[in-house]
Every structure is written in C-alpha cells, then in structure tokens.
Amino acid sequence: MARMFVDCRDYPSEMNCTVAISADTKEELVDAAVQHAIAVHGHHDSPQLREELAKMIKTQ
C-alpha cells in the first residue's frame, strides 16, 4: 500500500506553511490534516473542510 500525504507547500498561504502530513489510511490522514488546519490555519471542522482536505491527498 502506498503511503498518502498532504503537503501545505502545495497550497501557498500567507503563513508560508511547510508542514507535510502522512499516514497509511485516508481516514487517519484527514483527521490529522483537520487538526493541523484548525490549530495552525484557523479553520473550523466541517464536512466541507474534510472534503477539501481529502481532495488534497497524494500518494508517495
């Protein structure tokens, strides 16, 4: 199984965030990415946020 990841550098923001998060399952990765988006980027957890983050997933 290929490892999945989300990399903030692929989506430039005012914060110039360079965090990359990886996991073996989509569910685990989306949960971790949501936590990062809330804590660092000021987003609120919502189905829409989770959907957008899921679309950002790439495989290594």
C-alpha distance matrix in Angstrom:
0.0 3.8 6.5 9.2 12.8 16.4 19.1 22.8 24.0 22.9 25.3 28.6 30.9 34.2 32.5 30.6 27.7 25.2 22.7 18.9 16.7 13.0 10.9 7.7 9.4 11.7 14.6 14.5 14.3 17.1 19.2 19.1 19.9 22.7 24.1 24.2 25.8 28.4 29.3 29.4 29.9 32.1 30.3 30.7 28.0 28.2 26.2 26.9 25.5 22.2 22.1 22.7 20.2 17.5 18.6 18.2 14.4 12.8 9.5 9.8
3.8 0.0 3.8 6.4 9.8 13.4 15.8 19.5 20.5 19.3 22.0 25.1 27.6 30.9 29.3 27.2 24.4 21.9 19.6 15.8 14.1 10.6 9.5 7.3 9.5 11.1 14.4 14.1 12.9 15.7 18.2 17.6 17.9 21.0 22.5 22.1 23.5 26.4 27.2 26.9 27.3 29.9 28.2 29.0 26.7 27.0 25.2 25.4 23.7 20.8 20.6 20.7 18.0 15.7 16.5 15.5 11.7 9.6 6.0 6.0
6.5 3.8 0.0 3.8 6.8 10.6 13.0 16.6 17.9 17.3 19.8 22.7 24.9 28.1 26.2 24.3 21.3 18.7 16.2 12.5 10.5 6.9 6.1 5.1 7.8 9.5 12.5 11.4 9.9 13.2 15.3 14.3 14.7 18.0 19.2 18.6 20.3 23.2 23.7 23.4 24.1 26.7 25.2 26.2 24.0 24.7 23.4 23.6 21.5 18.8 19.1 19.0 15.9 14.1 15.3 13.8 10.1 8.5 5.7 5.5
9.2 6.4 3.8 0.0 3.8 7.3 10.2 13.7 15.4 14.4 16.5 19.7 21.8 25.0 23.4 21.7 18.8 16.7 14.2 10.5 8.5 5.5 5.6 6.0 7.2 7.2 10.5 9.9 7.4 10.1 12.8 12.0 11.7 14.9 16.6 15.9 17.2 20.2 21.1 20.7 21.0 23.5 21.9 22.9 20.8 21.4 20.1 20.0 17.9 15.3 15.5 15.2 12.1 10.5 11.7 10.1 6.4 5.6 4.3 6.1
12.8 9.8 6.8 3.8 0.0 3.8 6.5 10.0 11.8 11.2 13.3 16.2 18.2 21.4 19.6 18.0 15.0 13.0 10.5 6.9 5.4 4.1 6.4 8.7 9.6 8.9 11.6 10.5 7.1 9.4 12.0 10.4 9.3 12.9 14.4 13.1 14.3 17.5 18.2 17.4 17.7 20.5 19.2 20.7 19.1 20.1 19.3 18.8 16.2 14.2 14.9 13.7 10.4 10.0 11.0 8.4 5.6 5.4 6.1 7.3
16.4 13.4 10.6 7.3 3.8 0.0 3.8 6.6 9.0 8.4 9.8 12.8 14.6 17.8 16.3 14.8 12.0 10.6 8.5 5.7 5.4 6.5 9.2 11.9 12.1 10.4 12.5 11.6 7.9 8.8 11.5 9.8 7.4 10.9 12.7 10.8 11.3 14.9 15.8 14.6 14.4 17.3 16.0 17.9 16.8 17.8 17.4 16.5 13.5 12.3 13.0 11.2 7.9 8.7 9.4 6.1 5.2 6.4 8.8 10.3
19.1 15.8 13.0 10.2 6.5 3.8 0.0 3.8 5.4 5.8 7.7 10.0 12.1 15.2 13.6 11.6 9.0 7.3 6.1 4.1 6.4 8.6 12.0 14.9 15.6 14.2 16.2 14.9 11.2 12.1 14.4 12.0 9.5 12.8 14.0 11.2 11.7 15.4 15.7 13.7 13.5 16.9 16.4 18.9 18.5 19.9 20.0 18.5 15.4 15.0 15.7 13.2 10.3 12.0 11.9 8.2 8.4 8.7 10.9 11.5
22.8 19.5 16.6 13.7 10.0 6.6 3.8 0.0 3.8 5.3 5.4 6.9 8.4 11.5 10.0 8.3 5.9 5.6 5.6 6.1 8.6 11.6 14.9 18.1 18.4 16.6 18.0 16.9 13.2 13.2 15.1 12.8 9.7 12.2 13.3 10.1 9.7 13.4 13.7 11.1 10.4 14.0 13.9 16.9 17.3 18.8 19.5 17.7 14.4 14.9 15.8 12.8 10.5 13.1 12.9 9.3 10.8 11.8 14.5 15.3
24.0 20.5 17.9 15.4 11.8 9.0 5.4 3.8 0.0 3.8 5.3 5.7 8.5 11.3 10.3 7.4 6.4 5.2 7.2 7.7 11.1 13.7 17.3 20.3 21.0 19.4 21.2 20.0 16.4 16.7 18.7 16.3 13.4 16.0 17.0 13.6 13.3 16.9 16.9 13.9 13.2 16.9 17.1 20.4 20.9 22.3 22.8 20.8 17.7 18.3 18.8 15.6 13.6 15.9 15.1 11.4 12.8 12.8 15.3 15.5
22.9 19.3 17.3 14.4 11.2 8.4 5.8 5.3 3.8 0.0 3.8 6.2 9.5 13.0 12.8 10.3 9.6 8.9 10.1 9.5 12.1 14.1 17.3 19.9 20.2 18.2 20.4 19.9 16.1 16.1 18.8 17.0 13.7 16.2 18.0 15.1 14.2 17.9 18.7 16.0 14.7 18.1 17.6 20.5 20.8 21.6 21.5 19.2 16.5 17.1 16.9 13.5 12.1 14.0 12.4 8.9 10.7 10.7 13.6 14.4
25.3 22.0 19.8 16.5 13.3 9.8 7.7 5.4 5.3 3.8 0.0 3.8 6.5 10.2 10.6 9.0 8.8 9.6 10.8 11.1 13.4 15.9 18.9 21.6 21.5 19.0 20.6 20.4 16.7 15.9 18.3 16.8 13.2 14.9 16.8 13.9 12.2 15.7 16.9 14.1 12.0 15.2 14.6 17.8 18.5 19.2 19.6 16.9 14.3 15.6 15.5 11.8 11.0 13.7 12.1 9.1 12.0 12.9 16.3 17.6
28.6 25.1 22.7 19.7 16.2 12.8 10.0 6.9 5.7 6.2 3.8 0.0 3.8 7.1 7.9 6.1 7.4 9.0 11.2 12.7 15.5 18.4 21.7 24.6 24.7 22.4 23.8 23.2 19.6 18.8 20.8 19.0 15.5 17.0 18.3 15.0 13.4 16.5 17.1 13.8 11.8 15.1 15.4 18.9 20.3 21.3 22.2 19.4 16.7 18.5 18.7 15.0 14.3 17.2 15.9 12.9 15.6 16.4 19.6 20.4
30.9 27.6 24.9 21.8 18.2 14.6 12.1 8.4 8.5 9.5 6.5 3.8 0.0 3.8 5.3 5.4 7.0 10.0 12.0 14.1 16.6 19.9 23.0 26.2 26.0 23.6 24.5 23.8 20.4 19.3 20.7 18.9 15.5 16.2 17.2 14.0 12.0 14.5 15.0 11.6 9.2 12.2 13.0 16.7 18.7 20.0 21.5 18.8 16.0 18.3 19.0 15.4 14.9 18.3 17.4 14.7 17.6 19.0 22.2 23.2
34.2 30.9 28.1 25.0 21.4 17.8 15.2 11.5 11.3 13.0 10.2 7.1 3.8 0.0 3.8 5.6 8.2 11.5 13.8 16.6 19.1 22.6 25.8 29.2 29.1 26.8 27.4 26.4 23.3 22.1 23.1 21.1 18.0 18.4 18.8 15.6 13.7 15.5 15.3 11.8 9.8 12.3 14.0 17.8 20.3 22.0 23.9 21.3 18.5 21.0 22.0 18.6 18.1 21.7 21.0 18.4 21.2 22.6 25.7 26.5
32.5 29.3 26.2 23.4 19.6 16.3 13.6 10.0 10.3 12.8 10.6 7.9 5.3 3.8 0.0 3.8 5.3 8.9 10.9 14.1 16.6 20.3 23.5 27.1 27.2 25.3 25.7 24.3 21.3 20.5 21.1 18.7 15.9 16.6 16.4 13.0 11.8 13.6 12.7 9.0 8.0 11.1 13.3 17.1 19.3 21.5 23.6 21.5 18.2 20.4 21.9 18.8 17.5 21.1 20.9 18.0 20.3 21.7 24.5 25.0
30.6 27.2 24.3 21.7 18.0 14.8 11.6 8.3 7.4 10.3 9.0 6.1 5.4 5.6 3.8 0.0 3.8 6.4 9.4 12.3 15.4 18.9 22.4 25.8 26.4 24.6 25.6 24.1 20.8 20.6 21.6 19.0 16.2 17.7 17.7 14.0 13.3 15.8 15.0 11.3 10.6 14.1 15.8 19.5 21.3 23.3 24.9 22.7 19.4 21.1 22.3 19.0 17.5 20.7 20.3 17.0 19.0 19.8 22.4 22.5
27.7 24.4 21.3 18.8 15.0 12.0 9.0 5.9 6.4 9.6 8.8 7.4 7.0 8.2 5.3 3.8 0.0 3.8 5.8 9.0 11.9 15.5 18.9 22.4 23.0 21.5 22.3 20.6 17.4 17.4 18.2 15.4 12.8 14.6 14.4 10.7 10.6 13.3 12.3 8.8 8.9 12.7 14.2 17.7 19.0 21.2 22.8 21.1 17.5 18.7 20.3 17.3 15.2 18.3 18.4 15.0 16.6 17.6 19.9 20.1
25.2 21.9 18.7 16.7 13.0 10.6 7.3 5.6 5.2 8.9 9.6 9.0 10.0 11.5 8.9 6.4 3.8 0.0 3.8 6.6 10.0 13.3 17.0 20.4 21.6 20.5 21.7 19.8 16.5 17.3 18.3 15.2 13.0 15.6 15.5 11.7 12.6 15.6 14.5 11.4 12.1 15.8 17.0 20.2 20.9 23.1 24.3 22.7 19.2 19.7 21.2 18.3 15.7 18.3 18.4 14.7 15.5 15.8 17.7 17.3
22.7 19.6 16.2 14.2 10.5 8.5 6.1 5.6 7.2 10.1 10.8 11.2 12.0 13.8 10.9 9.4 5.8 3.8 0.0 3.8 6.6 10.1 13.6 17.2 18.3 17.5 18.4 16.2 13.1 14.2 14.9 11.6 9.9 12.8 12.4 8.9 10.6 13.6 12.4 10.1 11.4 14.9 15.7 18.4 18.7 21.0 22.1 21.1 17.4 17.4 19.3 16.9 13.8 16.2 17.0 13.5 13.6 14.3 15.9 15.7
18.9 15.8 12.5 10.5 6.9 5.7 4.1 6.1 7.7 9.5 11.1 12.7 14.1 16.6 14.1 12.3 9.0 6.6 3.8 0.0 3.8 6.7 10.4 13.9 15.2 14.5 16.0 13.9 10.6 12.3 13.7 10.5 9.1 12.6 12.8 10.0 11.7 15.0 14.5 12.8 13.8 17.1 17.1 19.5 19.0 20.9 21.4 20.6 17.1 16.4 17.9 15.9 12.5 14.1 14.9 11.4 10.7 11.0 12.3 12.1
16.7 14.1 10.5 8.5 5.4 5.4 6.4 8.6 11.1 12.1 13.4 15.5 16.6 19.1 16.6 15.4 11.9 10.0 6.6 3.8 0.0 3.8 7.1 10.7 11.8 11.4 12.6 10.2 7.1 9.4 10.5 7.4 6.9 10.6 10.8 8.9 11.2 14.1 13.9 13.2 14.4 17.2 16.7 18.4 17.3 19.2 19.5 19.3 15.9 14.5 16.4 15.1 11.4 12.4 14.1 11.2 9.7 10.6 11.5 11.8
13.0 10.6 6.9 5.5 4.1 6.5 8.6 11.6 13.7 14.1 15.9 18.4 19.9 22.6 20.3 18.9 15.5 13.3 10.1 6.7 3.8 0.0 3.8 7.2 8.9 9.4 11.2 8.8 6.2 9.5 10.9 8.6 9.0 12.6 13.1 12.1 14.3 17.0 17.1 16.8 17.9 20.5 19.6 20.8 19.2 20.7 20.4 20.5 17.6 15.4 16.9 16.2 12.5 12.3 14.2 11.8 9.1 9.4 9.1 9.3
10.9 9.5 6.1 5.6 6.4 9.2 12.0 14.9 17.3 17.3 18.9 21.7 23.0 25.8 23.5 22.4 18.9 17.0 13.6 10.4 7.1 3.8 0.0 3.8 5.6 7.3 8.8 6.3 5.2 9.0 10.1 8.7 10.1 13.2 13.8 13.8 16.0 18.3 18.7 19.0 20.2 22.3 21.0 21.6 19.4 20.7 20.0 20.7 18.2 15.4 16.9 17.0 13.5 12.5 14.9 13.4 10.2 10.7 9.8 10.5
7.7 7.3 5.1 6.0 8.7 11.9 14.9 18.1 20.3 19.9 21.6 24.6 26.2 29.2 27.1 25.8 22.4 20.4 17.2 13.9 10.7 7.2 3.8 0.0 3.8 6.9 8.9 7.4 7.5 10.9 12.2 11.7 13.2 16.0 16.9 17.3 19.3 21.5 22.1 22.6 23.6 25.6 24.0 24.3 21.6 22.5 21.3 22.2 20.2 17.0 18.0 18.7 15.5 13.6 15.9 15.0 11.4 11.5 9.7 10.5
9.4 9.5 7.8 7.2 9.6 12.1 15.6 18.4 21.0 20.2 21.5 24.7 26.0 29.1 27.2 26.4 23.0 21.6 18.3 15.2 11.8 8.9 5.6 3.8 0.0 3.8 5.5 5.4 6.2 8.7 10.1 10.9 12.2 14.3 15.7 16.7 18.2 20.2 21.4 22.3 22.8 24.4 22.3 22.2 19.2 19.6 18.1 19.4 17.7 14.3 15.1 16.4 13.6 11.2 14.0 13.9 10.6 11.7 10.7 12.7
11.7 11.1 9.5 7.2 8.9 10.4 14.2 16.6 19.4 18.2 19.0 22.4 23.6 26.8 25.3 24.6 21.5 20.5 17.5 14.5 11.4 9.4 7.3 6.9 3.8 0.0 3.8 5.5 5.1 6.0 8.5 9.9 10.3 12.0 14.2 15.2 16.0 18.1 19.9 20.6 20.6 22.0 19.6 19.5 16.5 16.5 14.8 15.8 14.3 10.8 11.4 12.8 10.2 7.5 10.5 10.9 8.0 10.1 10.4 13.1
14.6 14.4 12.5 10.5 11.6 12.5 16.2 18.0 21.2 20.4 20.6 23.8 24.5 27.4 25.7 25.6 22.3 21.7 18.4 16.0 12.6 11.2 8.8 8.9 5.5 3.8 0.0 3.8 5.5 5.3 6.2 8.7 9.9 10.6 12.5 14.3 15.2 16.6 18.5 19.8 20.1 20.9 18.4 17.6 14.3 14.6 13.1 14.9 13.5 9.8 11.3 13.3 10.8 8.9 12.5 13.1 10.9 13.5 14.0 16.6
14.5 14.1 11.4 9.9 10.5 11.6 14.9 16.9 20.0 19.9 20.4 23.2 23.8 26.4 24.3 24.1 20.6 19.8 16.2 13.9 10.2 8.8 6.3 7.4 5.4 5.5 3.8 0.0 3.8 5.6 5.2 6.2 8.6 10.0 10.8 12.5 14.2 15.6 16.7 18.1 19.0 20.1 18.3 17.8 14.9 16.0 15.3 17.0 14.8 11.6 13.7 15.0 11.9 10.8 14.3 14.0 11.6 13.8 14.0 15.8
14.3 12.9 9.9 7.4 7.1 7.9 11.2 13.2 16.4 16.1 16.7 19.6 20.4 23.3 21.3 20.8 17.4 16.5 13.1 10.6 7.1 6.2 5.2 7.5 6.2 5.1 5.5 3.8 0.0 3.8 5.4 5.2 6.0 8.5 9.9 10.5 12.0 14.2 15.4 16.1 16.6 18.3 16.5 16.8 14.3 15.5 14.8 15.7 13.1 10.3 12.2 12.6 9.1 8.4 11.6 10.6 8.3 10.7 11.4 13.3
17.1 15.7 13.2 10.1 9.4 8.8 12.1 13.2 16.7 16.1 15.9 18.8 19.3 22.1 20.5 20.6 17.4 17.3 14.2 12.3 9.4 9.5 9.0 10.9 8.7 6.0 5.3 5.6 3.8 0.0 3.8 5.5 5.0 6.0 8.6 9.8 10.2 12.1 14.1 15.0 14.9 16.1 13.7 13.6 11.0 11.7 11.1 11.9 9.5 6.5 8.8 9.6 6.4 6.2 9.8 9.5 8.5 11.8 13.4 16.0
19.2 18.2 15.3 12.8 12.0 11.5 14.4 15.1 18.7 18.8 18.3 20.8 20.7 23.1 21.1 21.6 18.2 18.3 14.9 13.7 10.5 10.9 10.1 12.2 10.1 8.5 6.2 5.2 5.4 3.8 0.0 3.8 5.5 5.2 6.4 8.8 9.9 10.7 12.4 14.2 14.8 15.3 13.3 12.7 9.8 11.4 11.6 13.3 10.7 8.1 11.3 12.4 9.4 9.8 13.4 13.1 12.2 15.3 16.6 18.7
19.1 17.6 14.3 12.0 10.4 9.8 12.0 12.8 16.3 17.0 16.8 19.0 18.9 21.1 18.7 19.0 15.4 15.2 11.6 10.5 7.4 8.6 8.7 11.7 10.9 9.9 8.7 6.2 5.2 5.5 3.8 0.0 3.8 5.4 5.1 6.3 8.7 10.0 10.6 11.9 13.2 14.5 13.3 13.6 11.6 13.9 14.5 15.5 12.4 10.5 13.5 13.6 10.2 11.2 14.4 13.0 12.0 14.6 15.8 17.3
19.9 17.9 14.7 11.7 9.3 7.4 9.5 9.7 13.4 13.7 13.2 15.5 15.5 18.0 15.9 16.2 12.8 13.0 9.9 9.1 6.9 9.0 10.1 13.2 12.2 10.3 9.9 8.6 6.0 5.0 5.5 3.8 0.0 3.8 5.4 5.0 6.0 8.6 9.9 10.3 10.6 12.4 10.9 11.9 10.4 12.4 13.1 13.2 9.7 8.5 11.3 10.5 7.0 9.0 11.7 10.0 9.9 12.8 14.8 16.6
22.7 21.0 18.0 14.9 12.9 10.9 12.8 12.2 16.0 16.2 14.9 17.0 16.2 18.4 16.6 17.7 14.6 15.6 12.8 12.6 10.6 12.6 13.2 16.0 14.3 12.0 10.6 10.0 8.5 6.0 5.2 5.4 3.8 0.0 3.8 5.4 5.0 6.1 8.5 9.9 9.8 10.3 8.3 8.4 6.7 9.0 10.4 10.9 7.5 6.8 10.3 10.1 7.6 9.9 12.7 11.9 12.4 15.8 18.1 20.1
24.1 22.5 19.2 16.6 14.4 12.7 14.0 13.3 17.0 18.0 16.8 18.3 17.2 18.8 16.4 17.7 14.4 15.5 12.4 12.8 10.8 13.1 13.8 16.9 15.7 14.2 12.5 10.8 9.9 8.6 6.4 5.1 5.4 3.8 0.0 3.8 5.5 5.3 6.1 8.3 9.6 10.0 9.2 9.4 8.3 11.5 13.5 14.3 10.9 10.5 14.1 13.8 11.1 13.4 16.3 15.0 15.2 18.2 20.1 21.6
24.2 22.1 18.6 15.9 13.1 10.8 11.2 10.1 13.6 15.1 13.9 15.0 14.0 15.6 13.0 14.0 10.7 11.7 8.9 10.0 8.9 12.1 13.8 17.3 16.7 15.2 14.3 12.5 10.5 9.8 8.8 6.3 5.0 5.4 3.8 0.0 3.8 5.4 5.2 5.6 7.2 8.9 9.0 10.6 10.5 13.6 15.5 15.4 11.7 11.8 14.9 13.7 10.8 13.6 15.9 13.8 14.3 16.9 19.0 20.2
25.8 23.5 20.3 17.2 14.3 11.3 11.7 9.7 13.3 14.2 12.2 13.4 12.0 13.7 11.8 13.3 10.6 12.6 10.6 11.7 11.2 14.3 16.0 19.3 18.2 16.0 15.2 14.2 12.0 10.2 9.9 8.7 6.0 5.0 5.5 3.8 0.0 3.8 5.8 5.6 4.9 6.4 5.6 7.9 8.5 11.2 13.3 12.6 8.8 10.0 12.8 11.2 9.2 12.5 14.3 12.6 14.1 17.1 19.8 21.4
28.4 26.4 23.2 20.2 17.5 14.9 15.4 13.4 16.9 17.9 15.7 16.5 14.5 15.5 13.6 15.8 13.3 15.6 13.6 15.0 14.1 17.0 18.3 21.5 20.2 18.1 16.6 15.6 14.2 12.1 10.7 10.0 8.6 6.1 5.3 5.4 3.8 0.0 3.8 5.8 5.7 4.8 4.6 5.8 7.0 10.4 13.3 13.3 9.9 11.3 14.6 13.6 12.0 15.2 17.3 16.1 17.4 20.6 23.1 24.8
29.3 27.2 23.7 21.1 18.2 15.8 15.7 13.7 16.9 18.7 16.9 17.1 15.0 15.3 12.7 15.0 12.3 14.5 12.4 14.5 13.9 17.1 18.7 22.1 21.4 19.9 18.5 16.7 15.4 14.1 12.4 10.6 9.9 8.5 6.1 5.2 5.8 3.8 0.0 3.8 6.1 6.0 7.8 9.2 10.6 14.1 17.0 17.0 13.6 14.6 17.9 16.8 14.7 17.8 19.9 18.2 19.2 22.0 24.2 25.3
29.4 26.9 23.4 20.7 17.4 14.6 13.7 11.1 13.9 16.0 14.1 13.8 11.6 11.8 9.0 11.3 8.8 11.4 10.1 12.8 13.2 16.8 19.0 22.6 22.3 20.6 19.8 18.1 16.1 15.0 14.2 11.9 10.3 9.9 8.3 5.6 5.6 5.8 3.8 0.0 3.8 5.8 8.2 10.9 12.7 15.8 18.5 17.7 14.1 15.5 18.4 16.5 14.4 17.8 19.3 17.1 18.5 20.9 23.3 24.2
29.9 27.3 24.1 21.0 17.7 14.4 13.5 10.4 13.2 14.7 12.0 11.8 9.2 9.8 8.0 10.6 8.9 12.1 11.4 13.8 14.4 17.9 20.2 23.6 22.8 20.6 20.1 19.0 16.6 14.9 14.8 13.2 10.6 9.8 9.6 7.2 4.9 5.7 6.1 3.8 0.0 3.8 5.7 9.2 11.5 14.1 16.6 15.3 11.8 14.0 16.4 14.1 12.8 16.5 17.5 15.5 17.6 20.2 23.1 24.5
32.1 29.9 26.7 23.5 20.5 17.3 16.9 14.0 16.9 18.1 15.2 15.1 12.2 12.3 11.1 14.1 12.7 15.8 14.9 17.1 17.2 20.5 22.3 25.6 24.4 22.0 20.9 20.1 18.3 16.1 15.3 14.5 12.4 10.3 10.0 8.9 6.4 4.8 6.0 5.8 3.8 0.0 3.8 6.7 9.8 12.5 15.7 14.7 11.6 14.2 16.8 15.1 14.3 17.9 19.2 17.8 20.0 23.0 25.9 27.5
30.3 28.2 25.2 21.9 19.2 16.0 16.4 13.9 17.1 17.6 14.6 15.4 13.0 14.0 13.3 15.8 14.2 17.0 15.7 17.1 16.7 19.6 21.0 24.0 22.3 19.6 18.4 18.3 16.5 13.7 13.3 13.3 10.9 8.3 9.2 9.0 5.6 4.6 7.8 8.2 5.7 3.8 0.0 3.8 6.6 8.9 11.9 10.9 8.0 10.8 13.3 11.9 11.6 15.0 16.4 15.6 17.9 21.2 24.2 26.3
30.7 29.0 26.2 22.9 20.7 17.9 18.9 16.9 20.4 20.5 17.8 18.9 16.7 17.8 17.1 19.5 17.7 20.2 18.4 19.5 18.4 20.8 21.6 24.3 22.2 19.5 17.6 17.8 16.8 13.6 12.7 13.6 11.9 8.4 9.4 10.6 7.9 5.8 9.2 10.9 9.2 6.7 3.8 0.0 3.8 6.2 9.8 9.8 7.7 10.0 12.9 12.6 12.5 15.4 17.2 17.2 19.1 22.6 25.5 27.8
28.0 26.7 24.0 20.8 19.1 16.8 18.5 17.3 20.9 20.8 18.5 20.3 18.7 20.3 19.3 21.3 19.0 20.9 18.7 19.0 17.3 19.2 19.4 21.6 19.2 16.5 14.3 14.9 14.3 11.0 9.8 11.6 10.4 6.7 8.3 10.5 8.5 7.0 10.6 12.7 11.5 9.8 6.6 3.8 0.0 3.8 7.1 8.2 6.3 7.4 10.6 11.3 10.9 13.1 15.6 16.0 17.3 21.0 23.6 26.2
28.2 27.0 24.7 21.4 20.1 17.8 19.9 18.8 22.3 21.6 19.2 21.3 20.0 22.0 21.5 23.3 21.2 23.1 21.0 20.9 19.2 20.7 20.7 22.5 19.6 16.5 14.6 16.0 15.5 11.7 11.4 13.9 12.4 9.0 11.5 13.6 11.2 10.4 14.1 15.8 14.1 12.5 8.9 6.2 3.8 0.0 3.8 5.3 5.2 6.4 8.6 10.0 10.8 12.4 14.5 15.7 17.3 21.1 23.8 26.8
26.2 25.2 23.4 20.1 19.3 17.4 20.0 19.5 22.8 21.5 19.6 22.2 21.5 23.9 23.6 24.9 22.8 24.3 22.1 21.4 19.5 20.4 20.0 21.3 18.1 14.8 13.1 15.3 14.8 11.1 11.6 14.5 13.1 10.4 13.5 15.5 13.3 13.3 17.0 18.5 16.6 15.7 11.9 9.8 7.1 3.8 0.0 3.8 5.5 5.1 6.1 8.7 9.9 10.5 12.5 14.5 15.9 19.6 22.2 25.5
26.9 25.4 23.6 20.0 18.8 16.5 18.5 17.7 20.8 19.2 16.9 19.4 18.8 21.3 21.5 22.7 21.1 22.7 21.1 20.6 19.3 20.5 20.7 22.2 19.4 15.8 14.9 17.0 15.7 11.9 13.3 15.5 13.2 10.9 14.3 15.4 12.6 13.3 17.0 17.7 15.3 14.7 10.9 9.8 8.2 5.3 3.8 0.0 3.8 5.4 5.0 6.2 8.6 9.8 10.8 12.7 14.9 18.5 21.6 24.9
25.5 23.7 21.5 17.9 16.2 13.5 15.4 14.4 17.7 16.5 14.3 16.7 16.0 18.5 18.2 19.4 17.5 19.2 17.4 17.1 15.9 17.6 18.2 20.2 17.7 14.3 13.5 14.8 13.1 9.5 10.7 12.4 9.7 7.5 10.9 11.7 8.8 9.9 13.6 14.1 11.8 11.6 8.0 7.7 6.3 5.2 5.5 3.8 0.0 3.8 5.4 5.2 6.1 8.5 10.0 10.8 13.0 16.7 19.8 22.7
22.2 20.8 18.8 15.3 14.2 12.3 15.0 14.9 18.3 17.1 15.6 18.5 18.3 21.0 20.4 21.1 18.7 19.7 17.4 16.4 14.5 15.4 15.4 17.0 14.3 10.8 9.8 11.6 10.3 6.5 8.1 10.5 8.5 6.8 10.5 11.8 10.0 11.3 14.6 15.5 14.0 14.2 10.8 10.0 7.4 6.4 5.1 5.4 3.8 0.0 3.8 5.5 5.1 6.1 8.7 10.0 11.1 14.9 17.5 20.6
22.1 20.6 19.1 15.5 14.9 13.0 15.7 15.8 18.8 16.9 15.5 18.7 19.0 22.0 21.9 22.3 20.3 21.2 19.3 17.9 16.4 16.9 16.9 18.0 15.1 11.4 11.3 13.7 12.2 8.8 11.3 13.5 11.3 10.3 14.1 14.9 12.8 14.6 17.9 18.4 16.4 16.8 13.3 12.9 10.6 8.6 6.1 5.0 5.4 3.8 0.0 3.8 5.5 5.1 6.4 9.0 10.5 14.1 16.9 20.3
22.7 20.7 19.0 15.2 13.7 11.2 13.2 12.8 15.6 13.5 11.8 15.0 15.4 18.6 18.8 19.0 17.3 18.3 16.9 15.9 15.1 16.2 17.0 18.7 16.4 12.8 13.3 15.0 12.6 9.6 12.4 13.6 10.5 10.1 13.8 13.7 11.2 13.6 16.8 16.5 14.1 15.1 11.9 12.6 11.3 10.0 8.7 6.2 5.2 5.5 3.8 0.0 3.8 5.4 5.2 6.6 9.3 12.8 16.2 19.3
20.2 18.0 15.9 12.1 10.4 7.9 10.3 10.5 13.6 12.1 11.0 14.3 14.9 18.1 17.5 17.5 15.2 15.7 13.8 12.5 11.4 12.5 13.5 15.5 13.6 10.2 10.8 11.9 9.1 6.4 9.4 10.2 7.0 7.6 11.1 10.8 9.2 12.0 14.7 14.4 12.8 14.3 11.6 12.5 10.9 10.8 9.9 8.6 6.1 5.1 5.5 3.8 0.0 3.8 5.3 5.1 6.9 10.6 13.7 16.6
17.5 15.7 14.1 10.5 10.0 8.7 12.0 13.1 15.9 14.0 13.7 17.2 18.3 21.7 21.1 20.7 18.3 18.3 16.2 14.1 12.4 12.3 12.5 13.6 11.2 7.5 8.9 10.8 8.4 6.2 9.8 11.2 9.0 9.9 13.4 13.6 12.5 15.2 17.8 17.8 16.5 17.9 15.0 15.4 13.1 12.4 10.5 9.8 8.5 6.1 5.1 5.4 3.8 0.0 3.8 5.4 5.5 9.2 11.9 15.3
18.6 16.5 15.3 11.7 11.0 9.4 11.9 12.9 15.1 12.4 12.1 15.9 17.4 21.0 20.9 20.3 18.4 18.4 17.0 14.9 14.1 14.2 14.9 15.9 14.0 10.5 12.5 14.3 11.6 9.8 13.4 14.4 11.7 12.7 16.3 15.9 14.3 17.3 19.9 19.3 17.5 19.2 16.4 17.2 15.6 14.5 12.5 10.8 10.0 8.7 6.4 5.2 5.3 3.8 0.0 3.8 5.6 8.5 11.8 15.2
18.2 15.5 13.8 10.1 8.4 6.1 8.2 9.3 11.4 8.9 9.1 12.9 14.7 18.4 18.0 17.0 15.0 14.7 13.5 11.4 11.2 11.8 13.4 15.0 13.9 10.9 13.1 14.0 10.6 9.5 13.1 13.0 10.0 11.9 15.0 13.8 12.6 16.1 18.2 17.1 15.5 17.8 15.6 17.2 16.0 15.7 14.5 12.7 10.8 10.0 9.0 6.6 5.1 5.4 3.8 0.0 3.8 6.5 10.2 13.1
14.4 11.7 10.1 6.4 5.6 5.2 8.4 10.8 12.8 10.7 12.0 15.6 17.6 21.2 20.3 19.0 16.6 15.5 13.6 10.7 9.7 9.1 10.2 11.4 10.6 8.0 10.9 11.6 8.3 8.5 12.2 12.0 9.9 12.4 15.2 14.3 14.1 17.4 19.2 18.5 17.6 20.0 17.9 19.1 17.3 17.3 15.9 14.9 13.0 11.1 10.5 9.3 6.9 5.5 5.6 3.8 0.0 3.8 6.9 10.0
12.8 9.6 8.5 5.6 5.4 6.4 8.7 11.8 12.8 10.7 12.9 16.4 19.0 22.6 21.7 19.8 17.6 15.8 14.3 11.0 10.6 9.4 10.7 11.5 11.7 10.1 13.5 13.8 10.7 11.8 15.3 14.6 12.8 15.8 18.2 16.9 17.1 20.6 22.0 20.9 20.2 23.0 21.2 22.6 21.0 21.1 19.6 18.5 16.7 14.9 14.1 12.8 10.6 9.2 8.5 6.5 3.8 0.0 3.8 6.8
9.5 6.0 5.7 4.3 6.1 8.8 10.9 14.5 15.3 13.6 16.3 19.6 22.2 25.7 24.5 22.4 19.9 17.7 15.9 12.3 11.5 9.1 9.8 9.7 10.7 10.4 14.0 14.0 11.4 13.4 16.6 15.8 14.8 18.1 20.1 19.0 19.8 23.1 24.2 23.3 23.1 25.9 24.2 25.5 23.6 23.8 22.2 21.6 19.8 17.5 16.9 16.2 13.7 11.9 11.8 10.2 6.9 3.8 0.0 3.8
9.8 6.0 5.5 6.1 7.3 10.3 11.5 15.3 15.5 14.4 17.6 20.4 23.2 26.5 25.0 22.5 20.1 17.3 15.7 12.1 11.8 9.3 10.5 10.5 12.7 13.1 16.6 15.8 13.3 16.0 18.7 17.3 16.6 20.1 21.6 20.2 21.4 24.8 25.3 24.2 24.5 27.5 26.3 27.8 26.2 26.8 25.5 24.9 22.7 20.6 20.3 19.3 16.6 15.3 15.2 13.1 10.0 6.8 3.8 0.0
